[in-house]
Amino acid sequence: MTESESTHNREHLCIERRSVLKLGVLASIAAFIPDSLEAAIRSITPEERSLSFLNLHSKESLEINYWKNGSYDEEALDAINYLFRDHRSGAVKPIDRKLLDLLYAVKTRIGSTEPFHLISGYRSRRSNNQLRHHNGGVAKNSLHVLGQAADIRLPGSSLKQLRSIAFELKGGGVGYYPRSNFVHLDVGQVRYWNQHSSR
């Protein structure tokens, strides 16, 4: 083996060692990254997924299995859509299934059997504009209008606990509203904000 070949082999081994070390560091970092919503749902994998709600405007309650035998139950989804309706106009829109899975993951992580208190689910564009007129904190392009957001609280659990678990799941946006006593969850881009802060 010539001196140049020996030098080349040593350089090649150094590069391989650095690559292995780099992969080890990346693996160590990944171990500390909180679970995503998808990973959390996969880790649960029950035969049924159930949710319960109390709509604070209509006073209607609902406890229902929305996932059965490996798929979403359409009748259950219809019942949830109706409960989440715009309480100002009565308009109904399909609620994003990812939002239901996010709520399910939050409930499961907390270990609560209490119903979510629903402050706001679907909002029509007109309702959203009315709220914006009276409240500067309402987003013009709110995901409530798309059926992709819910303002909630959970009896027996603090708002900080709800916020913390939603942070960990990274399922979308998390807004913390302690003065108004609710947490906003949506399945848009992952982002965080506090009451009276910009989104």
VOGU-3710 file (C-alpha; in Angstrom, 3 decimals, decimal comma):
1> mtesesthnr> 0,000/0,000/0,000  1,430/3,351/-0,993  1,655/6,281/1,395  -1,056/8,157/-0,538  -3,396/5,135/-0,351  -2,737/4,845/3,386  -3,504/8,527/3,882  -6,692/8,188/1,827  -7,872/5,214/3,921  -7,195/7,069/7,195
11> ehlcierrsv> -9,201/10,057/5,922  -12,031/7,741/4,844  -12,128/6,113/8,312  -12,176/9,534/9,996  -15,131/10,597/7,831  -16,986/7,370/8,688  -16,334/7,861/12,424  -17,599/11,441/12,246  -20,716/10,243/10,407  -21,384/7,571/13,029
21> lklgvlasia> -20,834/10,071/15,845  -23,124/12,578/14,127  -25,860/9,941/13,769  -25,474/9,053/17,438  -25,877/12,678/18,465  -28,935/13,070/16,241  -30,480/9,925/17,720  -29,859/11,238/21,229  -31,505/14,545/20,366  -34,483/12,789/18,753
31> afipdsleaa> -35,051/10,819/21,950  -35,777/14,093/23,752  -38,146/15,516/21,130  -41,768/15,290/22,387  -44,089/12,859/20,615  -46,063/14,167/17,672  -49,816/13,835/17,527  -49,527/11,045/14,947  -47,105/9,086/17,103  -49,313/9,559/20,155
41> irsitpeers> -52,378/8,255/18,323  -50,422/5,285/16,911  -49,173/4,393/20,368  -52,719/4,264/21,747  -54,372/2,318/18,889  -57,556/1,341/20,729  -60,445/-0,484/19,109  -62,599/2,533/19,889  -61,932/6,221/20,452  -64,494/8,104/22,490
51> lsflnlhske> -64,998/11,766/23,280  -67,434/13,594/25,519  -68,457/17,235/25,421  -70,641/19,775/27,130  -71,557/22,694/24,879  -71,629/25,664/27,246  -73,932/27,693/24,984  -76,634/25,118/24,211  -76,085/23,066/27,417  -76,174/19,942/25,253
61> sleinywkng> -73,918/17,057/26,188  -72,540/14,261/24,055  -70,541/11,127/24,828  -69,746/9,107/21,748  -67,361/6,637/20,117  -66,246/8,412/16,964  -63,773/5,712/15,879  -64,825/2,055/15,648  -63,354/-1,027/13,996  -60,466/0,868/12,468
71> sydeealdai> -62,378/3,754/10,917  -64,322/6,914/11,714  -68,016/6,436/12,453  -69,990/8,757/10,148  -73,069/8,949/12,394  -70,887/9,858/15,354  -69,130/12,522/13,279  -72,500/13,985/12,315  -73,470/14,209/15,996  -70,177/15,942/16,829
81> nylfrdhrsg> -70,595/18,347/13,898  -74,009/19,329/15,220  -72,749/19,844/18,771  -69,908/22,025/17,441  -72,296/24,153/15,354  -72,196/27,949/15,279  -74,363/28,852/18,279  -75,213/32,240/16,765  -76,599/31,042/13,436  -77,078/27,304/13,936
91> avkpidrkll> -74,860/26,637/10,892  -73,167/23,225/10,861  -69,865/22,332/9,225  -67,848/19,101/9,281  -65,265/19,224/12,064  -61,792/18,197/10,984  -61,097/14,641/12,101  -57,549/15,586/13,039  -58,996/17,993/15,604  -60,987/15,140/17,149
101> dllyavktri> -57,855/12,997/17,269  -55,976/15,871/18,910  -58,682/16,215/21,574  -58,641/12,451/22,074  -54,851/12,444/22,504  -55,056/15,307/25,023  -57,764/13,527/27,016  -55,822/10,264/26,986  -52,555/11,889/28,065  -54,310/13,604/30,976
111> gstepfhlis> -56,246/10,460/31,870  -59,502/12,348/32,306  -63,015/10,945/32,036  -64,593/14,399/32,273  -66,276/15,977/29,241  -64,546/18,794/27,414  -66,359/22,069/28,002  -66,784/23,527/24,517  -66,763/27,314/24,429  -66,386/27,693/20,668
121> gyrsrrsnnq> -66,278/25,158/17,859  -67,324/26,019/14,322  -67,919/29,693/13,538  -69,395/30,971/10,311  -67,536/33,758/8,542  -70,267/36,179/9,591  -70,010/35,156/13,259  -66,250/35,440/13,124  -66,497/38,946/11,680  -68,955/39,947/14,411
131> lrhhnggvak> -66,535/38,694/17,051  -63,658/40,546/15,393  -65,710/43,744/15,534  -66,072/43,413/19,322  -62,799/41,666/20,130  -59,491/42,590/18,558  -57,998/39,221/19,560  -60,071/37,253/17,038  -58,117/36,248/13,927  -59,485/37,324/10,541
141> nslhvlgqaa> -58,731/33,904/9,058  -59,619/31,921/12,156  -59,473/28,151/11,795  -62,810/28,026/13,631  -64,318/29,040/10,264  -62,872/25,878/8,703  -64,007/23,565/11,495  -60,375/23,064/12,518  -60,350/24,705/15,965  -61,950/24,462/19,385
151> dirlpgsslk> -61,840/26,633/22,489  -62,058/24,294/25,457  -61,444/23,629/29,102  -61,499/20,334/30,982  -62,946/20,034/34,505  -60,390/18,688/36,949  -57,467/19,783/34,780  -55,776/23,146/34,839  -55,433/25,301/31,748  -51,666/25,070/32,190
161> qlrsiafelk> -51,868/21,284/32,043  -53,977/21,407/28,878  -51,556/23,852/27,306  -48,514/21,794/28,306  -49,857/18,558/26,839  -50,948/20,294/23,638  -47,395/21,723/23,387  -45,958/18,220/23,623  -48,288/16,761/20,995  -47,443/19,452/18,423
171> gggvgyyprs> -50,743/18,854/16,653  -51,223/22,489/15,605  -51,821/25,875/17,209  -52,167/26,331/20,959  -53,540/29,563/22,417  -53,512/30,117/26,182  -56,325/32,346/27,510  -56,214/32,230/31,331  -58,285/35,408/31,771  -61,048/33,971/29,608
181> nfvhldvgqv> -60,586/30,484/31,123  -59,965/28,411/27,999  -57,291/26,941/25,757  -57,563/27,235/21,985  -56,518/24,153/20,008  -56,370/23,891/16,231  -54,830/21,632/13,607  -53,155/24,342/11,557  -49,433/25,101/11,677  -47,661/24,407/14,950
191> rywnqhssr> -47,492/27,718/16,822  -48,110/29,068/20,308  -49,456/32,305/21,734  -50,843/33,787/24,933  -53,857/35,971/25,512  -53,356/39,464/24,063  -50,170/38,409/22,244  -49,904/38,234/18,465  -50,293/34,894/16,739
//
